[in-house]
C-alpha cells in the first residue's frame, strides 16, 4: 500500500495484520505522510534503501523476520543507525520493551493503541522531541487510569475485565471517531485470536451495561450504522 504525495514525508510501516496496517496508514496519511506498508518483514533493508523513509513503524511478530532482527540490521548499517524506529507490538512485557529500546528503538507502543497518539509520537520523533503518553483518560463521570489499570464512574470503581478495559481505553483515546468492528479487533485483540464481529457486539453490550446509566440508550458507546462504534465524550 503506497500513497504518493508531493513533499509528503515517507513512512514505512512493517505490519502483517492488514487491519492494523490500514488503521495506521489511514491515520498517518490523514496527517500528511506518504505511507508504504511491508506486510511480511522481508526485504526491509532493501526497501528502506529505495524508499528512504523518515521513520519506520515496526511490528515484532512477522512472517518472514522477527522485528528485533530487522531493528538490529538497521542499526548495524551506518546509513540507518539514526533512522527513527517506532515499535508497535502486542508484546508488552517489561523485558520486551527493554530489549527493543536496548537494540536501538526510539519509541515503543503496545497494542491496543490510539491511532492519534501514534501519529503524535511520529510527529514528535520527527521533530526530535520525546512524546509522553497520557496516563489518565476522562470523559464526564468516567475516568481510566492506564498505569494502574483501573476504571471509575463518579469515583466508584468499575469491575471491568482486561479486554473490556482495553476496549474502552482504545475508544476513549479517539473520541468522536467511528471505528469498524475489524479496526477494533485489530487494535484490541492480538493477531493470534479470531474475534468475530458478533463477539465485538457482545463485548460492547457488556461494557455498556457496566458504564452506561441507561445501557439501552447509551451516552458514551454509540453505534454507528453500517460502520461500527464510536465513543462520544
DANOR-V586391 format. One record per pair of residues at least 12 apart in sequence whose C-alpha atoms are under 7 Angstrom apart, sorted by the first residue. I is the first residue (numbers start at 1). J is the second residue. Records with the same first field share a line. If there is no record, write none. Layout:
BEGIN
I=J ; J
END
This chain:
BEGIN
1=36 ; 37
2=34 ; 35 ; 36 ; 37
3=34 ; 35 ; 36
4=34
5=34
8=32 ; 33 ; 34
9=33 ; 34 ; 54
10=33 ; 34 ; 35 ; 53 ; 54
11=33 ; 34 ; 35 ; 36 ; 53 ; 54 ; 55 ; 56
12=35 ; 36 ; 37 ; 53 ; 55 ; 56 ; 57
13=36 ; 37 ; 38 ; 56 ; 57 ; 58
14=37 ; 38 ; 39 ; 41 ; 57 ; 58 ; 59
15=37 ; 38 ; 39 ; 40 ; 58 ; 59
16=39 ; 40 ; 62
17=191
19=182 ; 183 ; 186
20=183 ; 186 ; 187
23=183
24=115
27=115 ; 116 ; 119
28=119
40=62 ; 63 ; 64
41=62 ; 63 ; 64 ; 65
42=64 ; 65
45=74
54=83
55=83 ; 84 ; 85
56=84 ; 85 ; 86
57=85 ; 86 ; 87 ; 88
58=85 ; 86 ; 87 ; 88
59=87 ; 88 ; 89
60=89
68=100
71=103
72=103
75=104
84=106
85=105 ; 106 ; 107
86=105 ; 106 ; 107 ; 108
87=105 ; 107 ; 108 ; 109
88=108 ; 109 ; 110 ; 111
89=109 ; 110 ; 111
90=110 ; 111 ; 190
91=110
92=110
111=187 ; 188
112=166 ; 170 ; 187 ; 188
113=170 ; 187
114=170 ; 173 ; 174
116=174
135=147
137=172
139=233
141=153 ; 154
142=154
164=203 ; 207
166=188
167=188
171=230 ; 231
172=231
175=230 ; 231 ; 232 ; 233
176=230 ; 231 ; 232
177=230
178=224 ; 228 ; 229 ; 230
179=227 ; 228 ; 229 ; 230
180=227 ; 228 ; 229
181=197 ; 200 ; 228
208=221
219=232
220=232 ; 233
END
